[in-house]
Amino acid sequence: MILIPCGEQCVHQKDGYCSLEKPTSVTDPAAAAAKGCLYFTPQPGPSPAQPKDPDGL
């Protein structure tokens, strides 16, 4: 096992290290090049808040 430090907000980052176990397809080459990692995949953001029902239902 190789420990690769990672501080990016990536789905493979766990506790400050890359947890990618084996190479997969590159999902976003432009983002990967910008972040310096071929396998960088951004973590999904929080879901937008649901608007309140004007009828209170």
C-alpha positions in Angstrom: 0.0 0.0 0.0 1.3 3.4 -0.9 0.3 6.5 1.1 -0.3 9.5 -1.2 -1.0 12.7 0.8 -4.1 14.5 -0.6 -5.7 17.7 0.6 -8.2 18.2 -2.2 -12.0 17.9 -2.0 -12.0 14.7 -4.0 -14.2 11.6 -3.6 -11.0 9.5 -3.2 -9.5 11.7 -0.4 -10.0 10.1 3.0 -8.3 11.4 6.2 -5.8 13.4 4.2 -4.7 10.6 1.9 -5.8 9.2 -1.5 -7.8 6.1 -1.1 -8.0 5.1 -4.8 -7.0 1.5 -4.9 -6.6 1.0 -8.6 -6.7 3.2 -11.6 -10.1 3.9 -13.2 -11.2 5.9 -16.2 -10.4 9.6 -16.1 -13.7 11.4 -15.6 -12.6 15.1 -16.1 -9.2 15.6 -17.7 -9.4 19.4 -17.5 -10.1 19.3 -13.7 -7.5 16.6 -13.3 -4.8 18.7 -15.0 -5.8 21.8 -12.9 -5.6 19.8 -9.6 -2.5 17.8 -10.6 -4.1 14.4 -10.3 -5.5 12.3 -13.2 -8.1 10.7 -10.9 -9.4 13.9 -9.2 -13.2 13.7 -9.0 -14.9 16.6 -7.0 -17.0 15.6 -4.0 -20.6 16.3 -4.6 -21.8 19.6 -3.0 -24.7 19.8 -0.6 -28.1 19.6 -2.1 -29.8 23.0 -2.5 -32.4 23.7 0.2 -35.9 22.8 -0.7 -38.2 25.8 -1.0 -40.9 26.0 1.7 -44.4 25.1 0.6 -46.4 28.4 0.7 -49.4 26.5 2.0 -47.5 25.1 4.9 -47.9 21.5 3.8 
